[in-house]
Amino acid sequence: MLLKAASMLIFSADKSPLIKELLSFLKGMAILFPAAGTWWILLLILLGIWKHVSKKISIPINAVGYDASYWSLVFSLGMCTVSTMRLAEALALTFLSVIPKYFIFFELLTWIAVSNGFIRQTFSSLIKKKSSVI
């Protein structure tokens, strides 16, 4: 969210003298934050591998592996994709625009997997409730 806000401020720098004065600072921070955030994404990927491979916890594509907290991962990946796209536009960095072009597919697969787990868990809990009533 902060990255998208910085990108929007960079876009509107010519409308405000204060933002124009802070433009170089905004550009520097807009580059620093995603660089630091990229390390967190790597850490999340490594922790995900550890969780699902080493600990044998199911992935969220079925009712057993689904947890509502996976939606925070989906949201974060989506915001990272959109923010990187906006930053690439704001700073005219063509090499940076490659990331969201391909990362959107990873985001879409994550969204499909978590949605599938949510739907399966919802239906399985409804079936269990129906069978326990009878």
GUDRENMAR-373958 format. One record per residue (C-alpha): residue number from 1; x, y, z negated; residue in one letter. Coordinates in nm, 3 decimals. Each point is the difference from the previous one (the first is absolute). Example, Ala and Ser with C-alpha at 12.3 -4.5 7.8 and 13.67 -1.06 7.14 Angstrom:
BEGIN
NODE, num, east, north, up, residu
NODE, 1, 1.230, -0.450, -0.780, a
NODE, 2, 0.137, 0.344, 0.066, s
//
This chain:
BEGIN
NODE, num, east, north, up, residu
NODE, 1, 0.000, 0.000, 0.000, m
NODE, 2, 0.283, 0.237, -0.085, l
NODE, 3, 0.166, -0.070, 0.333, l
NODE, 4, -0.318, 0.073, 0.191, k
NODE, 5, -0.044, 0.324, -0.195, a
NODE, 6, 0.357, 0.104, 0.081, a
NODE, 7, -0.061, -0.078, 0.367, s
NODE, 8, -0.313, 0.214, 0.003, m
NODE, 9, 0.189, 0.286, -0.165, l
NODE, 10, 0.275, -0.027, 0.262, i
NODE, 11, -0.265, 0.016, 0.274, f
NODE, 12, -0.148, 0.317, -0.149, s
NODE, 13, 0.328, 0.176, -0.083, a
NODE, 14, -0.062, 0.281, 0.247, d
NODE, 15, -0.324, 0.097, -0.179, k
NODE, 16, 0.157, 0.086, -0.336, s
NODE, 17, 0.319, 0.192, -0.078, p
NODE, 18, 0.049, -0.199, -0.322, l
NODE, 19, -0.011, -0.333, 0.179, i
NODE, 20, 0.231, 0.140, 0.268, k
NODE, 21, 0.255, 0.083, -0.273, e
NODE, 22, -0.028, -0.350, -0.147, l
NODE, 23, 0.007, -0.178, 0.336, l
NODE, 24, 0.354, -0.138, -0.022, s
NODE, 25, -0.067, -0.124, -0.355, f
NODE, 26, -0.325, -0.163, 0.113, l
NODE, 27, 0.175, -0.172, 0.288, k
NODE, 28, 0.272, -0.131, -0.229, g
NODE, 29, -0.246, -0.135, -0.255, m
NODE, 30, -0.217, -0.146, 0.274, a
NODE, 31, 0.301, -0.206, 0.115, i
NODE, 32, 0.119, -0.090, -0.352, l
NODE, 33, -0.328, -0.141, -0.132, f
NODE, 34, -0.062, -0.260, 0.273, p
NODE, 35, 0.365, -0.103, -0.017, a
NODE, 36, -0.041, -0.071, -0.372, a
NODE, 37, -0.340, -0.160, 0.056, g
NODE, 38, 0.142, -0.241, 0.258, t
NODE, 39, 0.204, -0.165, -0.272, w
NODE, 40, -0.321, -0.058, -0.197, w
NODE, 41, -0.161, -0.168, 0.300, i
NODE, 42, 0.301, -0.231, 0.028, l
NODE, 43, -0.028, -0.078, -0.370, l
NODE, 44, -0.372, -0.076, 0.039, l
NODE, 45, 0.073, -0.236, 0.289, i
NODE, 46, 0.265, -0.182, -0.203, l
NODE, 47, -0.232, -0.025, -0.301, l
NODE, 48, -0.278, -0.126, 0.226, g
NODE, 49, 0.226, -0.274, 0.136, i
NODE, 50, 0.102, -0.093, -0.353, w
NODE, 51, -0.363, -0.005, -0.116, k
NODE, 52, -0.139, -0.209, 0.285, h
NODE, 53, 0.296, -0.225, 0.080, v
NODE, 54, 0.177, -0.051, -0.330, s
NODE, 55, -0.300, 0.015, -0.236, k
NODE, 56, -0.231, -0.176, 0.252, k
NODE, 57, -0.282, 0.256, -0.041, i
NODE, 58, -0.248, -0.014, 0.288, s
NODE, 59, -0.002, 0.279, 0.255, i
NODE, 60, -0.318, 0.210, 0.015, p
NODE, 61, -0.147, -0.163, 0.311, i
NODE, 62, -0.216, -0.237, -0.203, n
NODE, 63, -0.225, 0.030, -0.303, a
NODE, 64, 0.261, -0.143, -0.238, v
NODE, 65, 0.276, 0.244, 0.096, g
NODE, 66, -0.214, 0.315, 0.011, y
NODE, 67, 0.040, 0.269, -0.262, d
NODE, 68, -0.151, 0.349, 0.018, a
NODE, 69, 0.342, 0.152, -0.065, s
NODE, 70, 0.104, -0.092, 0.355, y
NODE, 71, -0.208, 0.295, 0.123, w
NODE, 72, 0.255, 0.234, -0.156, s
NODE, 73, 0.260, -0.159, 0.226, l
NODE, 74, -0.223, 0.047, 0.306, v
NODE, 75, -0.060, 0.365, -0.089, f
NODE, 76, 0.370, 0.068, -0.058, s
NODE, 77, 0.101, -0.156, 0.330, l
NODE, 78, -0.264, 0.200, 0.184, g
NODE, 79, 0.105, 0.327, -0.161, m
NODE, 80, 0.365, -0.074, 0.076, c
NODE, 81, -0.087, -0.058, 0.366, t
NODE, 82, -0.208, 0.315, 0.038, v
NODE, 83, 0.245, 0.216, -0.195, s
NODE, 84, 0.295, -0.119, 0.205, t
NODE, 85, -0.191, 0.072, 0.320, m
NODE, 86, -0.083, 0.354, -0.120, r
NODE, 87, 0.359, 0.061, -0.111, l
NODE, 88, 0.133, -0.111, 0.338, a
NODE, 89, -0.239, 0.245, 0.167, e
NODE, 90, 0.080, 0.286, -0.237, a
NODE, 91, 0.378, -0.032, 0.026, l
NODE, 92, 0.003, -0.113, 0.365, a
NODE, 93, 0.202, -0.310, -0.087, l
NODE, 94, -0.067, -0.248, 0.278, t
NODE, 95, 0.200, -0.279, -0.164, f
NODE, 96, -0.229, 0.020, -0.303, l
NODE, 97, -0.316, -0.040, 0.210, s
NODE, 98, 0.104, -0.357, 0.085, v
NODE, 99, -0.064, -0.113, -0.358, i
NODE, 100, -0.376, 0.069, -0.016, p
NODE, 101, -0.045, -0.127, 0.356, k
NODE, 102, 0.094, -0.352, -0.114, y
NODE, 103, -0.072, 0.022, -0.373, f
NODE, 104, -0.370, 0.048, 0.075, i
NODE, 105, -0.018, -0.364, 0.110, f
NODE, 106, 0.147, -0.117, -0.331, f
NODE, 107, -0.252, 0.224, -0.178, e
NODE, 108, -0.285, -0.145, 0.206, l
NODE, 109, 0.106, -0.358, -0.077, l
NODE, 110, 0.016, 0.085, -0.369, t
NODE, 111, -0.346, 0.156, 0.012, w
NODE, 112, -0.142, -0.307, 0.180, i
NODE, 113, 0.160, -0.241, -0.250, a
NODE, 114, -0.128, 0.187, -0.307, v
NODE, 115, -0.346, 0.047, 0.155, s
NODE, 116, -0.015, -0.370, 0.079, n
NODE, 117, 0.091, -0.088, -0.359, g
NODE, 118, -0.259, 0.247, -0.132, f
NODE, 119, -0.277, -0.143, 0.218, i
NODE, 120, 0.089, -0.359, -0.085, r
NODE, 121, 0.015, 0.073, -0.372, q
NODE, 122, -0.332, 0.185, 0.011, t
NODE, 123, -0.175, -0.285, 0.178, f
NODE, 124, 0.156, -0.269, -0.219, s
NODE, 125, -0.105, 0.184, -0.317, s
NODE, 126, -0.354, 0.040, 0.138, l
NODE, 127, -0.017, -0.371, 0.080, i
NODE, 128, 0.125, -0.087, -0.351, k
NODE, 129, -0.264, 0.226, -0.157, k
NODE, 130, -0.275, -0.157, 0.212, k
NODE, 131, 0.109, -0.353, -0.092, s
NODE, 132, 0.022, 0.083, -0.370, s
NODE, 133, -0.355, 0.146, 0.000, v
NODE, 134, -0.143, -0.317, 0.152, i
//
